[in-house]
Amino acid sequence: MKLKGVFAPYFAVVIRFVFLLIIYALLRLGFYWTNISLFPHVNAGKLFVIFAGGVRFDIVALLYLNILYIVMQTIPWPFKYNRIYQQIAKWIFVVTNSIGIALNLVDFAYYPFTLKRTTGTVMDQFSNESNLLKLTFDFCLDYWYLLVVLALISYGLLRSYTFIQVERTIRYTWKSFVLQLPLFLLTAFLFIGGVRGGWAHSTRPITLSNAGDYVDTPEEMNIVLNTPFSILKTLKAVSLKPVKYYSEEELVQLYDPIHLPQSDKPFNKKNVVVLILESFAKEHFGELNKDIQGGKYKGYTPFLDSLIRNAYTFSDTYANGRKSIDALPSVITGIPSVGEPFVLSVYSGNETTSLAKLLGKKGYETAFFHGAPNGSMGFSAYMKLAGIQHYFGKNEYNNDRDFDGIWGIWDEPFLQFVANKMNTFHEPFFASFFSLSSHHPFKVPEKYQGRFPKGPLPVQEPIGYTDNALREFFATASKMPWYKNTLFVICADHATVSYLPEYQTTAGAFEIPIIFYSPGENLVGKADKLVQQIDIMPTVLNYLHYDEPYFAFGSDAFKPGRENFVLNNNAGIYNFYYKDYMMSYDGMKSTSLYNLKQDRFMKKDLLQQHPAILDTMESKVKAFVQQYNNRMIENKLTYKK
């Protein structure tokens, strides 16, 4: 196709832009189809609305990606007709848009693990990985078909570009300039309106939350969005805004993160060991899913199932985030991630309380164990901020024969290292371990090939391996003198991709185990209660009869009653749990309400039917937001007299 005349470059830009919009629509369809089981309530009518709304976000992403190309093609100067100039423009067009397409394709595979489009924080999240090339290679190997799709689409871009040819103007005069200048200015005007989402003075620049205009539930926003848009809009750190829903007196009555001593008993200097397990979603436990498949569901954690029967847990236990980097602040520091990971936020330098700091003040030796290369995921830096005295990683293990070739030391030998190293600590001590073997690419050591059930999900075989590694760890630890004077806390960092329909819901996507095990005491049972990761810190401290005030966003899980709440945040939407209900809150209003006890599959939205419970939950979530935002901004995350 040959385009002639002074306006030909502008027509070429429009045609190519429309072609890109078609590609993005097809990518959206592919994203939806690949993850269709995670969007059970999307029908054909809703899908049409979602796709129509998605065009707004595609326009923004494509305008940003093609800003240089658009300027090169619309600037009213004669050199743009130069052959070499046009060759450069062609390759800029193909390369930049291939990158955008590749980012979308990454989320075909990555989305089930995070339940959100990849954001700008991914750059910081993997910035400390020394084996980034290896991880990238393994990802490409596992998802080779996405590389094939990328190659085909990129080839299509190249062919389509050469199909549309702009015939060179033989002579460029001042009349050509006069004709093209208004079009260049019009292009600039359209560009500004396009990236902002409108031209009105009152229009705020379009953000991720605008996708809520086209969906009924928060998770469906991810179909509306595209990955380049999500990354570009989150490259800058999130800045919280101060809010004042209540007076200070009212706020303390509704929600107070300052914890006062709850007992007159003397402080009990038990050892505390927190085991954080990679991707150990509640779905994988037989003992925690006795109501699944008519009671016949066995799960993939036989050892932990046996331990649960001699431990204390709860009916409804949740992670506060969907990524490993969200878990440590929640578990160790009692601070959930809201909007973005706390450790990557502008507030990560705030003074904080932590289990390590508070117990360290009582004479505890404190340590953290993670078998990855030191610096991975930023754990070592964060643990230092959290008051950990000793960090033990792959470097300290110092034996690459047990290296899995990708992430770090296999869990079984590293857990033996953990047990033996803790045996050298003076009591009392606080130690935390973060596993890694149940992570993509989901391998087990060669000697264990075929030993553990594979299950319908790739993650379940390595979960069986780590469960067995824990069996060996407890067998070793039980022979050591500190064992019976120790409180063990076992939880997952986050849930992961699900197979059981009971967990393919907004609430199910955050369900994890939280287990308290004290072999020297009769701490056995199961309470009908909501518990979250940020509750671990106050629960441990109150169990030990900690005798000083401290700050933590969570609550004591052992406290009688069900007046506590659970909160997690995904892509800016709050999921707020209270008693039997879960409410979604977008920061301004409630968008859905479900009774999880009566409606586990979340099919019946009760938003218009229960105003009393809705008012109670809205007041509580507003109180949390006020405490969280204002304390983050004012750096008030510790108790001060």
C-alpha positions in Angstrom: 0.0 0.0 0.0 1.5 3.3 -1.1 0.4 6.6 0.5 1.1 9.8 -1.4 1.0 13.4 -0.6 2.0 15.8 2.1 -0.3 14.1 4.6 0.9 10.5 3.9 3.1 10.2 7.1 0.1 11.1 9.3 -2.2 8.5 7.6 0.6 5.9 8.0 0.8 6.6 11.8 -2.9 6.3 12.2 -3.1 3.0 10.3 -0.2 1.5 12.2 -1.7 2.7 15.5 -5.0 1.0 14.7 -3.1 -2.2 13.8 -1.4 -2.1 17.3 -4.8 -1.6 19.0 -6.0 -4.8 17.2 -2.9 -6.7 18.4 -3.5 -5.5 22.0 -7.1 -6.6 21.8 -6.0 -10.1 20.7 -3.4 -10.1 23.5 -6.2 -9.3 26.0 -8.2 -12.2 24.6 -5.2 -14.4 25.0 -4.6 -13.3 28.5 -8.2 -13.9 29.4 -8.3 -17.3 27.8 -5.0 -18.4 29.4 -6.3 -17.5 32.8 -10.0 -18.1 32.3 -10.4 -20.3 35.4 -9.4 -17.2 37.5 -12.3 -15.2 36.2 -15.3 -17.5 36.8 -17.9 -14.7 36.7 -17.0 -13.2 33.4 -19.7 -13.9 30.7 -19.8 -12.8 27.0 -21.7 -9.6 27.8 -19.3 -8.5 30.5 -16.3 -9.5 28.4 -17.5 -7.1 25.7 -17.7 -4.2 28.2 -14.2 -5.1 29.5 -12.7 -5.2 26.0 -14.3 -1.8 25.1 -12.9 -0.3 28.3 -9.5 -1.8 27.7 -9.1 0.3 24.6 -8.6 3.4 26.8 -5.7 1.8 28.6 -4.2 0.4 25.3 -4.2 3.9 23.8 -2.3 5.3 26.8 0.3 2.5 26.7 0.8 2.7 23.0 1.1 6.4 23.0 3.9 6.2 25.7 5.7 3.4 23.9 5.5 5.2 20.5 6.2 8.7 21.6 9.6 8.9 19.8 8.2 7.2 16.6 5.2 9.6 16.5 7.4 12.6 16.9 9.7 11.4 14.1 6.9 10.8 11.7 4.8 14.0 12.4 7.5 16.7 12.8 7.1 19.1 9.9 10.6 19.1 8.5 11.9 17.7 5.2 14.5 15.4 6.6 11.8 12.9 7.7 11.6 11.7 4.1 15.2 10.6 4.1 15.6 6.9 3.5 18.0 6.2 6.4 15.8 8.3 8.7 12.8 6.2 7.8 14.7 3.0 8.3 15.7 4.1 11.8 12.0 5.0 12.5 10.9 1.6 11.3 13.2 -0.3 13.7 12.2 2.0 16.6 8.6 1.1 15.9 9.2 -2.6 15.7 11.5 -2.9 18.7 9.6 -0.7 21.1 6.3 -2.3 20.3 7.8 -5.8 20.5 8.9 -5.0 24.0 5.4 -3.9 24.9 4.0 -7.1 23.4 6.6 -9.2 25.3 5.6 -7.6 28.6 2.0 -8.5 28.0 3.0 -12.1 27.2 5.0 -12.4 30.4 1.7 -12.0 32.4 0.1 -14.9 30.5 2.4 -17.0 32.7 3.1 -14.7 35.7 -0.4 -13.6 36.5 -1.6 -16.8 38.2 1.2 -16.4 40.8 0.5 -12.7 41.7 -3.1 -12.2 40.6 -2.2 -8.8 39.3 -0.6 -7.3 36.3 3.2 -6.8 36.6 4.0 -3.4 37.9 7.0 -1.1 38.1 8.1 -2.6 41.4 9.3 -5.7 39.5 12.4 -3.8 38.6 13.4 -3.3 42.3 12.1 -6.8 43.2 14.6 -8.6 41.0 17.4 -6.0 41.1 19.4 -7.9 43.7 19.2 -11.3 41.9 22.8 -12.4 41.0 21.4 -15.2 38.9 18.9 -13.1 36.9 20.1 -14.4 33.5 19.6 -18.0 34.7 16.1 -17.2 36.0 15.3 -15.5 32.7 16.6 -18.4 30.7 14.6 -20.9 32.7 11.5 -18.8 32.3 11.9 -18.7 28.6 12.6 -22.4 28.5 9.4 -23.3 30.4 7.3 -20.9 28.4 8.9 -21.3 25.0 5.6 -21.1 23.3 5.2 -17.5 24.4 8.6 -16.8 22.7 7.1 -18.3 19.5 4.1 -16.0 19.8 6.3 -13.0 20.4 8.4 -13.9 17.3 5.4 -14.3 15.1 3.8 -11.0 16.2 7.1 -9.1 15.9 7.5 -10.5 12.4 3.9 -9.4 11.6 4.8 -5.9 12.8 7.8 -5.8 10.5 5.8 -7.1 7.5 2.9 -4.7 8.2 5.3 -1.8 8.4 6.8 -2.5 5.0 3.3 -3.1 3.5 2.5 0.5 4.2 4.8 2.7 2.2 5.0 6.5 2.3 6.0 7.8 -1.0 8.8 10.4 -0.8 7.8 14.0 -1.6 10.0 15.1 -4.5 10.0 18.7 -3.3 9.4 20.1 0.2 8.4 23.7 0.2 7.2 26.3 2.8 3.7 25.4 1.8 4.3 21.8 2.9 5.5 23.1 6.3 2.4 25.4 6.6 0.1 22.4 5.9 1.9 20.0 8.3 2.5 22.3 11.3 -1.2 22.4 12.3 -1.3 18.6 12.0 1.8 18.3 14.2 0.2 20.6 16.8 -3.1 18.6 16.6 -1.1 15.4 17.1 0.5 16.9 20.3 -3.0 17.9 21.5 -4.4 14.5 20.9 -1.3 12.8 22.5 -1.7 14.8 25.7 -5.4 14.1 26.0 -4.8 10.4 25.1 -2.2 9.8 27.8 -4.3 11.7 30.4 -7.6 10.0 29.6 -9.3 13.3 28.5 -8.8 17.0 28.0 -11.0 18.5 30.7 -9.2 20.4 33.5 -11.0 18.3 36.1 -9.8 15.0 34.5 -7.2 13.3 36.6 -4.5 11.3 34.7 -5.8 7.7 34.1 -4.5 5.2 36.6 -5.0 1.5 37.3 -8.0 2.1 39.5 -9.9 3.5 36.5 -10.2 0.0 35.3 -12.8 -0.5 38.0 -15.3 1.4 35.8 -15.7 -1.6 33.5 -15.8 -4.5 36.0 -17.8 -5.9 38.9 -14.9 -7.4 40.9 -11.4 -6.2 41.5 -9.7 -9.2 39.9 -11.5 -8.5 36.6 -9.6 -5.2 36.4 -6.6 -7.2 35.2 -8.4 -8.1 32.0 -9.1 -4.4 31.3 -5.5 -3.4 31.9 -2.4 -4.2 29.9 1.0 -4.8 31.3 2.9 -1.9 29.8 0.3 0.5 31.2 0.6 -1.1 34.6 4.4 -0.8 34.6 4.5 2.7 33.3 1.9 4.0 35.8 3.7 2.5 38.8 7.3 3.4 38.0 7.1 6.2 40.5 6.8 5.2 44.1 3.3 5.4 45.7 2.8 8.4 48.0 0.1 8.0 50.6 -2.2 10.9 51.3 -3.1 11.9 54.9 -6.8 11.3 55.8 -9.0 12.2 58.7 -12.2 10.3 58.8 -12.3 10.4 62.7 -11.0 12.4 65.6 -8.1 10.9 67.5 -10.5 9.8 70.3 -12.9 8.2 67.9 -10.0 6.6 66.0 -8.5 4.9 69.1 -11.9 3.5 69.9 -12.3 2.0 66.5 -8.8 0.8 65.9 -5.6 1.3 67.9 -2.3 -0.4 66.8 -0.7 0.3 70.1 -0.6 -2.9 72.2 -0.5 -2.7 76.0 0.6 -5.6 78.3 -2.2 -8.1 78.6 -1.1 -10.1 81.6 0.5 -9.7 85.0 2.4 -12.9 84.5 6.2 -12.6 84.2 7.7 -12.5 80.7 8.2 -16.1 79.4 11.6 -16.3 77.6 10.7 -19.1 75.2 12.6 -19.4 72.0 10.6 -18.4 68.9 11.1 -19.9 65.5 9.1 -18.6 62.5 9.1 -20.9 59.4 7.9 -19.0 56.3 7.1 -21.4 53.4 7.3 -20.4 49.8 3.9 -20.8 48.0 2.4 -23.1 50.7 -1.2 -22.1 50.0 -3.9 -23.5 52.3 -5.2 -25.4 49.3 -2.3 -27.9 49.5 -3.1 -29.1 53.1 -5.3 -32.1 53.7 -5.9 -31.3 57.4 -7.1 -27.8 56.6 -9.5 -29.0 53.8 -11.6 -31.7 55.4 -14.7 -30.3 53.8 -13.2 -30.7 50.2 -14.3 -33.6 48.0 -16.5 -35.1 50.6 -13.7 -35.4 53.1 -11.5 -37.5 50.7 -9.0 -34.7 49.8 -5.6 -35.7 51.1 -3.4 -32.7 50.1 0.3 -32.7 49.6 1.7 -32.1 53.1 1.5 -35.3 55.1 4.0 -34.2 57.7 2.5 -30.8 58.3 -0.9 -32.3 58.5 0.3 -34.6 61.3 1.9 -31.6 63.1 -1.3 -29.5 62.8 -3.2 -32.2 64.7 -0.8 -31.4 67.6 -0.8 -27.6 67.1 -3.1 -24.6 67.2 -4.6 -23.1 64.1 -7.7 -21.2 62.9 -10.6 -21.6 60.5 -9.8 -18.6 58.2 -6.2 -17.6 57.8 -4.9 -15.2 55.2 -1.8 -13.6 53.7 -1.6 -9.8 53.6 -0.1 -9.9 50.1 0.6 -12.0 47.0 4.4 -11.8 46.8 7.3 -13.0 48.8 8.5 -9.5 49.3 5.1 -8.6 51.0 5.4 -11.4 53.5 8.5 -10.4 55.6 7.2 -7.0 56.8 3.8 -8.6 57.5 5.2 -11.5 59.5 8.3 -10.1 61.2 7.3 -6.4 61.5 3.5 -6.5 61.6 3.2 -4.1 58.6 1.1 -5.1 55.6 1.9 -3.9 52.1 -0.8 -1.5 50.8 -0.6 -0.5 47.2 3.0 -1.6 46.7 5.5 -3.7 48.8 6.4 -1.9 52.0 10.1 -2.6 51.5 10.1 -0.9 48.0 8.0 2.1 49.1 9.2 5.6 50.0 8.4 4.7 53.6 10.7 1.7 53.9 13.2 3.8 55.8 10.7 4.5 58.6 11.6 3.4 62.1 9.7 0.2 62.7 9.0 -2.3 65.5 9.7 -6.0 64.9 9.8 -9.3 66.6 13.6 -9.3 66.4 13.9 -5.8 67.9 11.5 -6.3 70.8 12.8 -9.8 71.7 16.4 -8.5 71.2 15.7 -6.0 73.9 14.9 -8.9 76.2 18.3 -10.6 75.6 17.3 -12.8 72.6 19.9 -13.7 70.0 18.2 -13.2 66.6 18.8 -14.7 63.2 17.3 -15.1 59.7 17.9 -18.0 57.3 17.3 -18.0 53.6 19.1 -20.4 51.2 19.4 -18.0 48.3 22.5 -15.9 47.5 22.8 -13.1 50.0 21.0 -10.0 48.7 18.3 -12.0 46.9 14.9 -10.3 47.0 16.4 -7.6 49.2 15.9 -9.9 52.3 19.3 -9.3 53.8 18.9 -5.5 53.7 15.4 -5.7 55.2 16.4 -8.1 57.9 19.1 -5.6 59.0 16.5 -2.9 59.2 14.3 -5.3 61.2 17.0 -5.7 63.9 18.2 -9.2 62.9 21.7 -9.8 64.3 22.8 -12.8 62.1 21.9 -13.4 58.5 22.6 -16.9 57.1 22.2 -17.4 53.3 23.8 -19.4 50.5 27.2 -17.6 51.3 27.2 -18.8 54.9 26.1 -22.3 53.9 29.2 -22.4 51.7 28.6 -25.7 49.9 27.5 -25.5 46.2 27.0 -29.2 46.0 23.5 -28.6 47.5 22.8 -25.7 45.1 19.6 -26.2 43.1 21.1 -24.4 40.1 18.6 -21.6 40.2 17.4 -20.1 43.5 19.7 -21.4 46.2 20.3 -24.3 48.5 17.8 -27.1 48.5 15.4 -26.9 51.5 16.3 -30.3 53.0 20.1 -29.7 53.6 19.6 -26.1 54.4 17.0 -26.9 57.1 19.5 -29.2 58.6 22.0 -26.3 58.6 19.3 -24.2 60.3 18.7 -26.7 63.1 22.4 -27.2 63.7 23.2 -23.5 63.6 20.4 -22.7 66.1 21.9 -25.3 68.4 24.9 -23.0 68.8 22.7 -20.0 69.8 22.4 -19.0 73.4 18.8 -19.2 74.7 16.5 -17.5 74.4 16.7 -16.9 70.7 14.5 -15.7 67.8 15.0 -17.2 64.4 13.2 -17.1 61.1 13.6 -19.3 58.0 12.3 -18.6 54.5 12.1 -21.7 52.2 12.7 -21.6 48.5 12.4 -25.0 46.8 8.7 -24.8 46.2 9.3 -22.0 43.6 9.3 -22.0 39.9 10.6 -23.9 38.0 9.2 -26.5 40.5 12.0 -29.0 40.6 13.0 -31.6 43.2 16.5 -33.1 43.8 17.3 -36.0 41.4 17.3 -38.5 44.3 13.7 -37.6 45.1 12.4 -38.0 41.5 9.0 -39.8 41.6 8.8 -39.9 45.4 6.2 -37.1 45.9 2.8 -36.8 44.2 2.9 -34.4 41.3 -0.7 -33.4 41.5 -2.5 -31.2 38.9 -0.2 -28.2 39.7 3.6 -28.2 39.1 4.1 -26.6 42.5 2.7 -29.6 44.4 5.6 -32.0 43.9 8.2 -29.5 45.4 5.7 -28.7 48.2 5.8 -32.4 49.0 9.6 -32.3 49.0 9.7 -29.3 51.4 7.1 -30.9 53.6 9.5 -33.9 53.9 12.4 -31.5 54.5 10.4 -30.1 57.4 9.9 -33.6 58.7 13.7 -34.1 58.8 14.2 -30.7 60.4 11.8 -31.4 63.2 13.3 -34.9 63.7 16.7 -33.3 64.1 15.5 -30.3 66.2 13.5 -32.6 68.6 16.8 -34.1 69.8 18.2 -30.7 70.8 18.0 -29.2 74.3 16.2 -26.0 73.1 13.4 -27.8 71.3 10.8 -28.1 74.1 11.3 -24.5 75.1 10.4 -23.2 71.7 7.3 -21.8 70.1 7.2 -22.6 66.4 5.1 -20.5 64.0 4.5 -21.9 60.5 2.9 -19.9 57.7 3.2 -19.4 54.0 4.5 -16.2 52.3 1.5 -16.1 50.0 -0.9 -18.3 48.1 -0.2 -19.3 44.5 -2.0 -20.6 41.4 -5.0 -22.7 42.4 -6.6 -25.8 41.1 -9.5 -26.4 43.5 -12.5 -24.2 42.6 -12.9 -23.4 46.3 -9.7 -21.3 46.1 -10.3 -19.7 42.7 -12.0 -16.7 44.3 -10.8 -13.3 45.5 -10.7 -14.6 49.1 -9.3 -18.0 48.3 -6.4 -16.4 46.5 -5.1 -15.2 49.8 -5.7 -18.2 52.0 -2.6 -19.7 53.7 -1.9 -21.8 56.8 -0.9 -20.1 60.0 0.0 -22.6 62.7 1.3 -22.3 66.2 3.2 -25.3 67.6 4.7 -25.5 71.1 6.0 -29.1 71.7 6.5 -28.4 75.4 3.0 -27.2 76.1 -0.6 -28.2 75.4 -1.2 -25.6 72.7 -3.6 -27.7 70.6 -6.9 -26.8 68.9 -8.6 -24.9 66.1 -10.5 -21.6 66.6 -13.3 -20.3 64.4 -11.6 -17.0 63.7 -10.0 -14.7 61.1 -6.2 -14.5 61.4 -3.7 -12.8 59.1 0.1 -12.6 58.8 0.3 -9.3 60.7 -1.4 -11.0 63.6 1.6 -13.2 64.1 3.8 -10.6 65.9 1.2 -9.5 68.5 0.1 -13.2 69.0 3.6 -14.3 69.8 4.4 -11.4 72.1 1.2 -11.8 74.0 1.7 -15.5 74.3 5.1 -14.8 75.9 3.4 -12.2 78.2 5.5 -9.4 76.7 5.4 -6.8 79.4 6.0 -3.5 77.5 3.7 -1.5 75.1 4.5 -1.9 71.4 3.2 -1.0 68.0 1.8 -3.5 65.5 -1.0 -3.3 62.9 -2.3 -6.8 63.7 -4.1 -8.3 66.7 -3.7 -11.2 69.2 -5.1 -14.3 67.5 -5.5 -16.0 70.9 -7.7 -13.3 72.2 -11.3 -14.6 72.6 -14.0 -13.2 70.4 -14.3 -12.4 66.7 -14.1 -8.6 66.7 -10.8 -8.5 64.9 -10.5 -8.0 61.1 -8.3 -9.2 58.2 -7.1 -7.0 55.4 -5.2 -7.5 52.1 -4.7 -5.2 49.2 -4.3 -6.1 45.6 -3.8 -3.5 42.8 -5.1 -0.7 45.1 -8.3 -2.5 46.2 -8.8 -3.4 49.8 -10.2 -6.8 50.6 -11.6 -6.4 54.1 -12.8 -9.4 56.2 -14.9 -9.1 59.3 -16.7 -12.0 61.0 -18.3 -14.0 58.2 -18.0 -11.3 55.5 -15.6 -10.0 52.9 -16.0 -6.5 51.6 -14.1 -4.9 48.7 -13.3 -1.2 49.1 -11.7 1.0 46.4 -10.6 3.8 48.8 -13.8 5.8 48.4 -16.7 3.3 48.5 -17.6 -0.3 49.0 -17.8 -2.2 45.7 -18.9 -5.7 46.9 -19.9 -7.7 49.9 -20.0 -11.5 50.4 -20.8 -13.9 53.2 -17.9 -16.3 53.0 -19.5 -18.8 55.4 -22.7 -19.2 53.4 -21.2 -18.4 49.9 -17.7 -19.7 49.6 -17.7 -19.4 45.9 -18.6 -15.7 46.1 -21.5 -15.8 43.7 -24.0 -13.6 45.6 -23.1 -10.0 46.1 -24.9 -8.6 49.2 -23.8 -5.0 48.8 -27.4 -3.7 48.8 -28.8 -6.1 51.3 -26.9 -5.7 54.6 -26.4 -2.0 55.3 -25.7 -2.5 59.0 -22.7 -4.9 58.5 -21.5 -2.7 55.6 -21.5 0.4 57.8 -19.5 -1.4 60.5 -17.0 -2.7 58.0 -16.6 0.6 56.3 -15.9 2.4 59.6 -13.3 -0.2 60.4 -11.5 -0.1 57.1 -11.5 3.7 57.2 -10.0 3.6 60.7 -7.3 1.3 59.4 -6.6 3.5 56.4 -6.3 6.6 58.6 -3.9 4.9 61.0 -1.9 3.3 58.2 -1.6 6.4 56.0 -1.0 9.0 58.6 1.5 6.9 60.6 3.4 6.0 57.5 3.6 9.6 56.4 4.5 10.9 59.9 7.0 8.0 60.6 5.0 6.8 63.7 5.4 3.0 63.4 6.8 2.5 66.9 5.4 3.1 70.4 6.7 6.2 72.1 5.7 7.5 75.5 
